[in-house]
Amino acid sequence: MDRGKLLKPELEKAIVESAISLIVFSESYASSDWCLDEVLMSIKEYETSSSKHEVVPVFYKVDPSDVRNQRGSFKKAFDAYDDEINAETNLEKKKELLEKVGAWKDSLRKAATLTGMVLTDEYEAEFIIDIVRVIRKKLDYKALYIEEKLVGMKDDVNKIESWLLDPSPNTVC
């Protein structure tokens, strides 16, 4: 996303132009309205008939059924949104909030019913490698195949491939 631009339109543009949304659900995910807006945008793009956008949910130390049914930390976050709705005195804003929260819940339900990846007892590094494998497969990794006849490109491709395979936490996406 371009620096110095409004975040929400840039985020929406990035989602629309992306082939895949990788949504990482964590314990605190639902407490962020930005995260909830992101999952909502991703699911809307996924459901667009002309789109080839895919959504890959990743459940990081959270049960997919808690996301789907808004239990546990997800229920706690939505209880706080319900309190906010109940405290709102402006009927128009109250209606707006009610619709937004309903859309968030619906998008979480839809995302959590998609085939995803669940971090269980394995090491996080191995889990990340599994995620990279799934994404590479979905993106048709052959797109980076370089014909032997292309002179001077092999080194650049090797650099890109090494970045894709680098499991270090300092790698910026």
Backbone as CSV, one residue per row, in Angstrom:
resi,resn,N_x,N_y,N_z,CA_x,CA_y,CA_z,C_x,C_y,C_z
1,MET,0.845,-1.175,0.000,0.000,0.000,0.000,0.887,1.233,0.000
2,ASP,0.425,2.254,-0.687,1.195,3.479,-0.786,1.182,4.250,0.521
3,ARG,2.334,4.779,0.912,2.449,5.589,2.123,1.815,6.952,1.872
4,GLY,1.265,7.553,2.920,0.692,8.882,2.814,-0.727,8.899,2.273
5,LYS,-1.335,7.750,2.100,-2.711,7.677,1.599,-3.628,7.277,2.753
6,LEU,-4.925,7.519,2.584,-5.890,7.077,3.585,-5.887,5.564,3.643
7,LEU,-5.848,5.027,4.847,-5.657,3.584,5.025,-6.814,2.743,4.495
8,LYS,-8.042,3.093,4.852,-9.173,2.228,4.491,-9.332,2.050,2.976
9,PRO,-9.334,3.134,2.169,-9.455,2.918,0.718,-8.258,2.151,0.136
10,GLU,-7.075,2.407,0.679,-5.890,1.693,0.211,-5.969,0.212,0.564
11,LEU,-6.463,-0.082,1.759,-6.631,-1.465,2.191,-7.641,-2.184,1.296
12,GLU,-8.744,-1.516,1.032,-9.768,-2.101,0.162,-9.211,-2.360,-1.237
13,LYS,-8.457,-1.407,-1.757,-7.838,-1.557,-3.080,-6.861,-2.740,-3.072
14,ALA,-6.065,-2.843,-2.011,-5.088,-3.940,-1.905,-5.793,-5.295,-1.875
15,ILE,-6.904,-5.382,-1.155,-7.648,-6.648,-1.081,-8.228,-6.996,-2.444
16,VAL,-8.827,-6.014,-3.106,-9.438,-6.248,-4.420,-8.389,-6.695,-5.441
17,GLU,-7.202,-6.121,-5.357,-6.161,-6.431,-6.333,-5.350,-7.672,-5.976
18,SER,-5.589,-8.239,-4.801,-4.833,-9.411,-4.360,-5.513,-10.700,-4.804
19,ALA,-4.714,-11.741,-4.967,-5.249,-13.054,-5.321,-5.736,-13.787,-4.079
20,ILE,-5.126,-13.485,-2.940,-5.435,-14.220,-1.708,-5.450,-13.267,-0.517
21,SER,-6.412,-13.508,0.373,-6.400,-12.865,1.688,-6.043,-13.948,2.694
22,LEU,-4.981,-13.744,3.407,-4.572,-14.642,4.483,-5.017,-13.974,5.773
23,ILE,-6.051,-14.521,6.389,-6.614,-13.922,7.595,-6.140,-14.731,8.796
24,VAL,-5.368,-14.098,9.661,-4.819,-14.779,10.834,-5.674,-14.414,12.049
25,PHE,-6.514,-15.349,12.450,-7.365,-15.152,13.614,-6.577,-15.479,14.877
26,SER,-6.586,-14.540,15.813,-5.913,-14.731,17.090,-6.914,-14.410,18.205
27,GLU,-6.501,-14.580,19.434,-7.367,-14.314,20.587,-7.938,-12.899,20.565
28,SER,-7.137,-11.922,20.182,-7.574,-10.519,20.252,-8.119,-9.989,18.924
29,TYR,-8.275,-10.849,17.939,-8.679,-10.422,16.597,-9.954,-9.577,16.611
30,ALA,-11.002,-10.054,17.261,-12.308,-9.390,17.215,-12.346,-8.085,18.005
31,SER,-11.331,-7.816,18.802,-11.323,-6.565,19.559,-10.837,-5.392,18.699
32,SER,-10.454,-5.673,17.462,-9.995,-4.629,16.545,-11.014,-4.439,15.422
33,ASP,-11.624,-3.250,15.382,-12.579,-3.014,14.304,-11.887,-2.944,12.950
34,TRP,-10.583,-2.601,12.932,-9.828,-2.633,11.674,-9.730,-4.069,11.157
35,CYS,-9.433,-4.994,12.047,-9.348,-6.404,11.645,-10.706,-6.892,11.150
36,LEU,-11.751,-6.519,11.856,-13.095,-6.946,11.465,-13.500,-6.334,10.120
37,ASP,-13.106,-5.082,9.889,-13.361,-4.472,8.579,-12.599,-5.213,7.478
38,GLU,-11.374,-5.622,7.799,-10.560,-6.361,6.828,-11.195,-7.695,6.438
39,VAL,-11.654,-8.455,7.423,-12.272,-9.746,7.119,-13.564,-9.522,6.337
40,LEU,-14.290,-8.460,6.659,-15.510,-8.127,5.941,-15.206,-7.823,4.466
41,MET,-14.186,-7.005,4.231,-13.788,-6.680,2.854,-13.320,-7.925,2.103
42,SER,-12.540,-8.758,2.777,-12.012,-9.973,2.137,-13.136,-10.929,1.756
43,ILE,-14.099,-11.113,2.639,-15.222,-12.009,2.359,-16.092,-11.432,1.236
44,LYS,-16.318,-10.130,1.246,-17.088,-9.507,0.161,-16.406,-9.737,-1.185
45,GLU,-15.091,-9.558,-1.211,-14.345,-9.768,-2.462,-14.398,-11.236,-2.869
46,TYR,-14.275,-12.123,-1.911,-14.345,-13.570,-2.161,-15.696,-13.963,-2.761
47,GLU,-16.758,-13.325,-2.276,-18.104,-13.670,-2.725,-18.495,-13.003,-4.048
48,THR,-17.691,-12.060,-4.516,-17.983,-11.410,-5.792,-17.830,-12.436,-6.899
49,SER,-18.857,-12.588,-7.697,-18.873,-13.649,-8.711,-17.762,-13.503,-9.747
50,SER,-17.373,-12.268,-10.043,-16.335,-12.076,-11.060,-14.924,-12.193,-10.487
51,SER,-14.818,-12.322,-9.180,-13.515,-12.350,-8.518,-12.948,-13.769,-8.449
52,LYS,-11.643,-13.837,-8.536,-10.947,-15.115,-8.324,-10.172,-15.053,-7.012
53,HIS,-10.587,-14.143,-6.163,-9.951,-13.913,-4.868,-10.217,-15.099,-3.942
54,GLU,-9.176,-15.571,-3.283,-9.324,-16.668,-2.329,-9.074,-16.152,-0.916
55,VAL,-9.679,-16.825,0.034,-9.479,-16.496,1.442,-8.949,-17.738,2.142
56,VAL,-7.840,-17.566,2.846,-7.246,-18.655,3.613,-7.237,-18.245,5.083
57,PRO,-8.145,-18.814,5.871,-8.131,-18.498,7.292,-7.051,-19.295,8.033
58,VAL,-6.380,-18.621,8.932,-5.371,-19.248,9.777,-5.817,-19.014,11.219
59,PHE,-5.947,-20.082,11.967,-6.417,-19.998,13.339,-5.214,-20.170,14.268
60,TYR,-4.713,-19.032,14.740,-3.514,-19.010,15.566,-3.905,-19.073,17.037
61,LYS,-3.769,-20.276,17.592,-4.084,-20.513,19.000,-5.520,-20.118,19.342
62,VAL,-6.429,-20.353,18.389,-7.848,-20.094,18.607,-8.633,-21.179,17.871
63,ASP,-9.716,-21.608,18.470,-10.547,-22.662,17.897,-11.429,-22.073,16.792
64,PRO,-11.436,-22.687,15.602,-12.278,-22.178,14.516,-13.752,-22.038,14.913
65,SER,-14.242,-22.928,15.764,-15.652,-22.829,16.172,-15.889,-21.606,17.065
66,ASP,-14.857,-21.148,17.783,-14.997,-19.918,18.560,-15.148,-18.712,17.637
67,VAL,-14.435,-18.745,16.517,-14.555,-17.671,15.526,-15.930,-17.751,14.872
68,ARG,-16.284,-18.935,14.416,-17.546,-19.144,13.696,-18.760,-18.783,14.549
69,ASN,-18.735,-19.166,15.820,-19.888,-18.966,16.702,-19.713,-17.812,17.683
70,GLN,-18.640,-17.043,17.522,-18.315,-15.914,18.391,-18.402,-16.300,19.864
71,ARG,-17.555,-17.259,20.214,-17.428,-17.685,21.616,-16.063,-17.257,22.142
72,GLY,-15.870,-17.413,23.431,-14.579,-17.094,24.050,-14.240,-15.621,23.906
73,SER,-13.016,-15.339,23.457,-12.567,-13.946,23.325,-13.378,-13.201,22.264
74,PHE,-13.922,-13.929,21.309,-14.745,-13.299,20.272,-16.081,-12.829,20.879
75,LYS,-16.656,-13.629,21.751,-17.898,-13.235,22.427,-17.642,-12.009,23.300
76,LYS,-16.523,-12.028,24.009,-16.181,-10.912,24.887,-16.069,-9.605,24.081
77,ALA,-15.424,-9.687,22.928,-15.276,-8.498,22.082,-16.637,-8.024,21.572
78,PHE,-17.482,-8.957,21.164,-18.799,-8.572,20.646,-19.731,-8.092,21.756
79,ASP,-19.527,-8.569,22.973,-20.283,-8.031,24.107,-19.949,-6.546,24.293
80,ALA,-18.679,-6.194,24.096,-18.261,-4.793,24.211,-18.895,-3.957,23.092
81,TYR,-18.977,-4.525,21.870,-19.641,-3.800,20.779,-21.131,-3.635,21.081
82,ASP,-21.755,-4.663,21.677,-23.175,-4.572,22.060,-23.383,-3.479,23.107
83,ASP,-22.449,-3.366,24.052,-22.529,-2.304,25.062,-22.446,-0.930,24.400
84,GLU,-21.577,-0.827,23.403,-21.423,0.427,22.663,-22.730,0.778,21.925
85,ILE,-23.355,-0.225,21.331,-24.628,-0.022,20.632,-25.697,0.431,21.622
86,ASN,-25.781,-0.255,22.765,-26.791,0.080,23.774,-26.589,1.472,24.361
87,ALA,-25.345,1.927,24.429,-25.046,3.243,24.996,-25.307,4.375,24.000
88,GLU,-25.367,4.048,22.724,-25.574,5.068,21.691,-26.990,5.636,21.774
89,THR,-27.086,6.952,21.823,-28.401,7.593,21.933,-28.923,8.067,20.576
90,ASN,-28.035,8.320,19.643,-28.443,8.737,18.296,-28.945,7.502,17.550
91,LEU,-30.229,7.498,17.200,-30.835,6.318,16.576,-30.199,5.949,15.239
92,GLU,-29.790,6.948,14.473,-29.148,6.677,13.174,-27.798,5.985,13.375
93,LYS,-26.998,6.497,14.323,-25.701,5.884,14.626,-25.884,4.495,15.221
94,LYS,-26.896,4.343,16.057,-27.195,3.054,16.680,-27.503,2.014,15.589
95,LYS,-28.334,2.394,14.629,-28.692,1.500,13.528,-27.459,1.143,12.700
96,GLU,-26.633,2.152,12.433,-25.386,1.955,11.680,-24.481,0.947,12.387
97,LEU,-24.272,1.140,13.688,-23.435,0.236,14.484,-24.003,-1.179,14.499
98,LEU,-25.313,-1.286,14.652,-25.976,-2.586,14.678,-25.752,-3.341,13.366
99,GLU,-25.883,-2.632,12.244,-25.662,-3.244,10.926,-24.204,-3.658,10.752
100,LYS,-23.305,-2.788,11.203,-21.872,-3.070,11.059,-21.471,-4.308,11.872
101,VAL,-21.919,-4.369,13.111,-21.603,-5.508,13.982,-22.204,-6.786,13.406
102,GLY,-23.409,-6.701,12.880,-24.030,-7.863,12.241,-23.234,-8.343,11.035
103,ALA,-22.735,-7.398,10.237,-21.920,-7.743,9.060,-20.594,-8.372,9.495
104,TRP,-20.000,-7.856,10.573,-18.756,-8.439,11.077,-18.978,-9.886,11.514
105,LYS,-20.057,-10.113,12.277,-20.352,-11.467,12.755,-20.558,-12.417,11.578
106,ASP,-21.297,-11.954,10.596,-21.572,-12.770,9.410,-20.277,-13.097,8.657
107,SER,-19.408,-12.114,8.502,-18.155,-12.351,7.775,-17.234,-13.295,8.552
108,LEU,-17.226,-13.202,9.876,-16.436,-14.138,10.686,-16.967,-15.561,10.524
109,ARG,-18.288,-15.690,10.548,-18.910,-17.005,10.372,-18.522,-17.612,9.024
110,LYS,-18.607,-16.795,7.988,-18.281,-17.268,6.639,-16.801,-17.629,6.528
111,ALA,-15.931,-16.780,7.046,-14.488,-17.046,6.967,-14.121,-18.312,7.731
112,ALA,-14.754,-18.512,8.882,-14.416,-19.664,9.724,-14.986,-20.979,9.187
113,THR,-15.876,-20.905,8.203,-16.379,-22.145,7.599,-15.528,-22.563,6.406
114,LEU,-14.630,-21.682,5.967,-13.724,-22.038,4.862,-12.629,-22.964,5.378
115,THR,-12.115,-23.770,4.483,-11.017,-24.648,4.868,-9.810,-23.790,5.214
116,GLY,-9.332,-23.960,6.421,-8.219,-23.140,6.865,-7.125,-23.974,7.502
117,MET,-6.276,-23.284,8.216,-5.146,-23.933,8.874,-5.207,-23.596,10.363
118,VAL,-4.992,-24.608,11.177,-5.089,-24.433,12.623,-3.750,-24.756,13.264
119,LEU,-3.207,-23.807,14.013,-1.976,-24.071,14.764,-2.349,-24.916,15.966
120,THR,-1.796,-26.100,16.022,-2.068,-26.993,17.148,-0.819,-27.050,18.013
121,ASP,-0.232,-28.215,18.144,0.930,-28.361,19.005,2.255,-28.294,18.256
122,GLU,2.192,-28.041,16.953,3.439,-28.008,16.198,4.193,-26.704,16.448
123,TYR,5.430,-26.704,16.039,6.233,-25.505,16.188,5.756,-24.439,15.215
124,GLU,5.801,-23.195,15.662,5.319,-22.098,14.825,6.088,-22.009,13.512
125,ALA,7.389,-22.240,13.543,8.189,-22.159,12.320,7.707,-23.174,11.290
126,GLU,7.404,-24.394,11.732,6.887,-25.418,10.820,5.515,-25.014,10.297
127,PHE,4.709,-24.417,11.148,3.379,-23.963,10.759,3.483,-22.888,9.676
128,ILE,4.410,-21.970,9.844,4.617,-20.905,8.856,5.057,-21.509,7.522
129,ILE,5.923,-22.490,7.570,6.356,-23.173,6.342,5.153,-23.824,5.658
130,ASP,4.263,-24.429,6.448,3.043,-25.022,5.878,2.171,-23.956,5.213
131,ILE,2.052,-22.803,5.847,1.264,-21.709,5.278,1.863,-21.280,3.944
132,VAL,3.182,-21.124,3.911,3.859,-20.725,2.670,3.599,-21.755,1.576
133,ARG,3.647,-23.037,1.918,3.372,-24.087,0.928,1.956,-23.962,0.357
134,VAL,0.988,-23.755,1.234,-0.408,-23.630,0.795,-0.569,-22.416,-0.123
135,ILE,0.000,-21.301,0.271,-0.119,-20.078,-0.529,0.584,-20.251,-1.873
136,ARG,1.770,-20.821,-1.863,2.496,-21.038,-3.119,1.692,-21.932,-4.062
137,LYS,1.050,-22.947,-3.511,0.243,-23.850,-4.332,-0.958,-23.102,-4.922
138,LYS,-1.618,-22.293,-4.109,-2.783,-21.540,-4.573,-2.403,-20.484,-5.609
139,LEU,-1.211,-19.929,-5.472,-0.772,-18.899,-6.409,-0.147,-19.476,-7.673
140,ASP,-0.101,-20.785,-7.773,0.508,-21.446,-8.921,1.958,-20.974,-9.060
141,TYR,2.780,-21.481,-8.181,4.177,-21.068,-8.067,4.936,-21.163,-9.388
142,LYS,4.430,-21.918,-10.332,5.097,-22.035,-11.629,5.246,-20.686,-12.316
143,ALA,4.487,-19.703,-11.857,4.574,-18.372,-12.461,5.980,-17.799,-12.338
144,LEU,6.767,-18.275,-11.395,8.140,-17.791,-11.248,9.143,-18.642,-12.017
145,TYR,8.660,-19.614,-12.775,9.563,-20.445,-13.557,10.268,-19.578,-14.593
146,ILE,11.567,-19.744,-14.699,12.363,-18.954,-15.635,12.902,-19.846,-16.738
147,GLU,12.620,-19.462,-17.948,13.161,-20.190,-19.099,14.683,-20.100,-19.065
148,GLU,15.321,-21.153,-19.456,16.781,-21.168,-19.471,17.345,-20.136,-20.452
149,LYS,16.554,-19.755,-21.452,17.029,-18.840,-22.491,17.041,-17.383,-22.042
150,LEU,16.410,-17.078,-20.916,16.407,-15.695,-20.451,17.737,-15.401,-19.756
151,VAL,18.525,-14.590,-20.369,19.867,-14.302,-19.877,19.811,-13.222,-18.795
152,GLY,20.520,-13.472,-17.704,20.674,-12.476,-16.653,19.524,-12.405,-15.652
153,MET,18.549,-13.281,-15.740,17.396,-13.225,-14.850,17.485,-14.215,-13.695
154,LYS,18.289,-15.251,-13.844,18.318,-16.327,-12.860,18.697,-15.824,-11.459
155,ASP,19.684,-14.920,-11.371,20.097,-14.401,-10.063,18.965,-13.648,-9.371
156,ASP,18.220,-12.841,-10.142,17.099,-12.100,-9.567,16.014,-13.054,-9.063
157,VAL,15.726,-14.088,-9.831,14.724,-15.065,-9.432,15.180,-15.803,-8.180
158,ASN,16.445,-16.170,-8.110,16.971,-16.853,-6.922,16.829,-15.980,-5.679
159,LYS,17.058,-14.662,-5.816,16.884,-13.744,-4.691,15.425,-13.731,-4.230
160,ILE,14.507,-13.615,-5.176,13.080,-13.580,-4.845,12.670,-14.886,-4.167
161,GLU,13.127,-16.011,-4.714,12.785,-17.300,-4.113,13.344,-17.418,-2.695
162,SER,14.546,-16.913,-2.469,15.123,-16.995,-1.120,14.332,-16.129,-0.140
163,TRP,13.813,-14.992,-0.602,12.967,-14.157,0.260,11.694,-14.903,0.617
164,LEU,11.112,-15.601,-0.357,9.872,-16.345,-0.107,10.083,-17.488,0.876
165,LEU,11.269,-18.055,0.875,11.550,-19.197,1.735,12.135,-18.801,3.085
166,ASP,12.480,-17.504,3.262,13.126,-17.038,4.486,12.142,-17.049,5.653
167,PRO,12.324,-17.942,6.642,11.399,-18.021,7.768,11.718,-17.030,8.884
168,SER,12.719,-16.148,8.707,13.121,-15.272,9.804,12.024,-14.271,10.142
169,PRO,11.906,-13.930,11.420,10.856,-12.991,11.843,11.122,-11.566,11.379
170,ASN,12.324,-11.283,10.871,12.665,-9.940,10.422,12.258,-9.685,8.983
171,THR,11.716,-10.694,8.321,11.300,-10.522,6.942,10.043,-9.681,6.898
172,VAL,10.062,-8.617,6.100,8.912,-7.736,5.959,8.137,-8.153,4.731
173,CYS,6.827,-8.303,4.896,5.965,-8.688,3.773,5.481,-7.469,3.049
